[in-house]
Amino acid sequence: MYAFTYDRPASLAEAAKLVQAGGQALAGGQTMLASMKQRLMQPEKLVDLSRVSELSGVRKEGDQLVVGAMTKHCDVEQNALVKQHIPALAALAGGIGDRQVRAMGTLGGSVANNDPAACYPSAVMALGATIHTTTRKIAADDFFLGMYATALQEGELITAVSFPIPKRASYAKFKQGASRFAMVGVFVADTAQGPRVAVTGAANGVFRHAGLEAALANKFAPESVAGVSIDASGLNSDIHASSEYRAQLIKVQTRRAVQEALG
Ligand SMILES: Cc1cc2nc3c(=O)[nH]c(=O)nc-3n(C[C@H](O)[C@H](O)[C@H](O)COP(=O)(O)OP(=O)(O)OC[C@H]3O[C@@H](n4cnc5c(N)ncnc54)[C@H](O)[C@@H]3O)c2cc1C
């Protein structure tokens, strides 16, 4: 390791100040510690958010669930409000990585990191969620900017994500066997504005699929997916799967998600 300073503030105000002064947020360290060990990241000032209690927990505000940025995956998985109002989100959190990752990894860390195969970005996008930061609110459609890139600016911390409660939703993930990230994951949400379909794992970042959304708006049923063509150009092709295979998986996973959402 190399030299860095370490702060563990106890309030959001203090954490925001430290991050504005050039500190890098440390959530559960599930990505960051490995990246630091490999010298992919070399922050000089670490700001550990684990003592900032304002950043954890779930509350219901009108027709939305507001989940704090430091809420761990295992807590989203087990939270009674999430299970009652957006069970697909609880199931998604329960399917992330393994028990240790779920015990340490956080919603804010996952969304800020924007790994192209991460699960949460697809839920944030499909549910039309809003990312709350220390300075503003950002719509999901404007937040994810491709591989590991987001609209977050230097000195800005995610404080929470608010998820509108959908009529029904489901997430169907085809796991990459070794990492357990999504080879292809599809989150389908039937929202007040119509169906939204977000795909993760298939390209250089999460994206919505207009053709699938239009087909499901016509009829929210598994068979609606059959006639939709998925363009394989631009999809990932690697040792795990070709772009054509991923294109086919998008259809299969969408069909599964719709079936599951219908119960
Ligand atoms: C073995 C393994 C398997 C995994 N499998 C999956 C999977 O199946 N699906 C999946 O979705 N994910 C998976 N993950 C990722 C995991 O879910 C973590 O959420 C992710 O690694 C981020 O970790 P973290 O929350 O501890 O954030 P950290 O590693 O602490 O931080 C990650 C990045 O986010 C920034 N950050 C953290 N919090 C904030 C904040 N509040 N505001 C602004 N920036 C912030 C940090 O500065 C850093 O750049 C896996 C990880 C591992 C190690």
The ligand as a MOL file (V3000), in Angstrom:
LIG
                    3D

  0  0  0     0  0            999 V3000
M  V30 BEGIN CTAB
M  V30 COUNTS 53 58 0 0 0
M  V30 BEGIN ATOM
M  V30 1 C -16.7850 -10.6950 -5.5450 0
M  V30 2 C -17.7600 -9.5840 -5.8850 0
M  V30 3 C -18.9610 -9.8990 -6.5080 0
M  V30 4 C -19.8680 -8.9000 -6.8370 0
M  V30 5 N -21.0350 -9.2270 -7.4650 0
M  V30 6 C -21.8980 -8.2600 -7.8060 0
M  V30 7 C -23.1360 -8.5670 -8.4500 0
M  V30 8 O -23.4870 -9.7130 -8.6830 0
M  V30 9 N -23.9500 -7.5220 -8.7750 0
M  V30 10 C -23.6490 -6.2360 -8.4890 0
M  V30 11 O -24.4280 -5.3420 -8.7820 0
M  V30 12 N -22.5120 -5.9130 -7.8500 0
M  V30 13 C -21.6310 -6.8900 -7.5070 0
M  V30 14 N -20.4900 -6.5580 -6.8510 0
M  V30 15 C -20.2460 -5.1230 -6.5210 0
M  V30 16 C -20.7960 -4.7890 -5.1210 0
M  V30 17 O -22.1680 -4.9310 -5.1800 0
M  V30 18 C -20.4630 -3.3760 -4.5690 0
M  V30 19 O -21.6070 -2.5870 -4.4300 0
M  V30 20 C -19.5380 -2.5810 -5.3980 0
M  V30 21 O -18.3310 -3.3280 -5.4680 0
M  V30 22 C -19.2220 -1.2160 -4.7360 0
M  V30 23 O -18.7380 -1.4700 -3.4390 0
M  V30 24 P -19.0590 -0.5600 -2.1990 0
M  V30 25 O -20.5080 -0.2740 -2.1260 0
M  V30 26 O -18.4030 -1.1920 -1.0330 0
M  V30 27 O -18.3420 0.8430 -2.5900 0
M  V30 28 P -16.7800 1.2030 -2.5090 0
M  V30 29 O -15.9820 0.1070 -3.0760 0
M  V30 30 O -16.4470 1.6700 -1.1470 0
M  V30 31 O -16.7730 2.4520 -3.4910 0
M  V30 32 C -16.9280 2.2820 -4.8980 0
M  V30 33 C -16.8240 3.6350 -5.5950 0
M  V30 34 O -17.9630 4.4290 -5.2970 0
M  V30 35 C -17.5820 5.6620 -4.6800 0
M  V30 36 N -18.6120 5.9240 -3.6680 0
M  V30 37 C -19.0000 5.0930 -2.6730 0
M  V30 38 N -20.0210 5.6360 -1.9960 0
M  V30 39 C -20.2810 6.8260 -2.5820 0
M  V30 40 C -21.2390 7.8630 -2.3270 0
M  V30 41 N -22.1520 7.7700 -1.3520 0
M  V30 42 N -21.2120 8.9580 -3.1180 0
M  V30 43 C -20.3070 9.0600 -4.1270 0
M  V30 44 N -19.3770 8.1240 -4.4080 0
M  V30 45 C -19.3850 7.0190 -3.6340 0
M  V30 46 C -16.1980 5.4130 -4.1100 0
M  V30 47 O -15.4550 6.6160 -3.9800 0
M  V30 48 C -15.6130 4.4760 -5.1690 0
M  V30 49 O -15.1750 5.2250 -6.2820 0
M  V30 50 C -19.5710 -7.5380 -6.5120 0
M  V30 51 C -18.3710 -7.2140 -5.8700 0
M  V30 52 C -17.4580 -8.2200 -5.5550 0
M  V30 53 C -16.1830 -7.8470 -4.8430 0
M  V30 END ATOM
M  V30 BEGIN BOND
M  V30 1 1 1 2
M  V30 2 1 2 3
M  V30 3 2 2 52
M  V30 4 2 3 4
M  V30 5 1 4 5
M  V30 6 1 4 50
M  V30 7 2 5 6
M  V30 8 1 6 7
M  V30 9 1 6 13
M  V30 10 2 7 8
M  V30 11 1 7 9
M  V30 12 1 9 10
M  V30 13 2 10 11
M  V30 14 1 10 12
M  V30 15 2 12 13
M  V30 16 1 13 14
M  V30 17 1 14 15
M  V30 18 1 14 50
M  V30 19 1 15 16
M  V30 20 1 16 17
M  V30 21 1 16 18
M  V30 22 1 18 19
M  V30 23 1 18 20
M  V30 24 1 20 21
M  V30 25 1 20 22
M  V30 26 1 22 23
M  V30 27 1 23 24
M  V30 28 2 24 25
M  V30 29 1 24 26
M  V30 30 1 24 27
M  V30 31 1 27 28
M  V30 32 2 28 29
M  V30 33 1 28 30
M  V30 34 1 28 31
M  V30 35 1 31 32
M  V30 36 1 32 33
M  V30 37 1 33 34
M  V30 38 1 33 48
M  V30 39 1 34 35
M  V30 40 1 35 36
M  V30 41 1 35 46
M  V30 42 1 36 37
M  V30 43 1 36 45
M  V30 44 2 37 38
M  V30 45 1 38 39
M  V30 46 1 39 40
M  V30 47 2 39 45
M  V30 48 1 40 41
M  V30 49 2 40 42
M  V30 50 1 42 43
M  V30 51 2 43 44
M  V30 52 1 44 45
M  V30 53 1 46 47
M  V30 54 1 46 48
M  V30 55 1 48 49
M  V30 56 2 50 51
M  V30 57 1 51 52
M  V30 58 1 52 53
M  V30 END BOND
M  V30 END CTAB
M  END
